[in-house]
Amino acid sequence: MSERLLAGRYRLRERLGSGGMGTVWSAVDETLRRTVAVKEIAFPDGLTAEEREVATGRARREARAAALIDHPGVITVHDVVVEDDRPWIVMELVRGPSLDQVIRHDGPRVPPVAARIGLQVLDALEAAHARGIVHRDVKPGNVLLSEDGRVVLTDFGIAGIETDPALTRTGTLVGSPGYIAPERLQERPAGPESDLWSLAATLYTAVEGRPPFERDDPMAVLGAVLTEAPAPPRRTGSLAP
């Protein structure tokens, strides 16, 4: 798999990570001779051929919409290809850890650093919202801290397939418990305010070193988001208000 040639152009090299929505690979674009990242989208088991086709079409549209956002804080989408009846999203390769990795390895961020990260993510979200695009999965794992100092929000558009009835009927929840806004859990429409709720939860995690609704079980997390206040912060400093 590591040497697979995708669409006759992108040679997959190394698996960089995986999650609920698929696997990310580093790859070489053999046409332009550059290194890129490729997101292999994973659909839930049990979809019919027609449902997979509908979901693939939606993922392609969402990724292409994300490609319209011209902002340094938004991951650049280069291409969308379909193989094995699923979409593969070709993006710029950002060299640097995610905010989630930094928190786990180095501990919480001090409030001024968290604020700087948050302002850059907010700027990226405003650019997306101006285009009518809602991210739907803002979380520390989707905030990349580039070696060149950029803060880059990734997976734009990919979480948008959550609105596809073919996926929601399977019981698959797209997003990360604890960062999903309450209205989405209640199956109400997700708008810019949903992304801002998730950004607030991300900033809380950045300064506290733990999510605002930390529990031992994912279902308990979802219940806490809907019915409880977040744990009182202790390290937020000037960010608390």
PyMOL commands that set and color helices and strands:
alter all, ss='L'
color gray80, all
select helices_A, chain A and resi 49-66+99-106+111-130+140-142+158-163+165-168+182-185+192-208+218-227+237-239
alter helices_A, ss='H'
color red, helices_A
select strands_A, chain A and resi 5-6+10-19+22-29+34-41+77-83+86-92+143-145+151-153
alter strands_A, ss='S'
color yellow, strands_A
deselect
rebuild
show_as cartoon
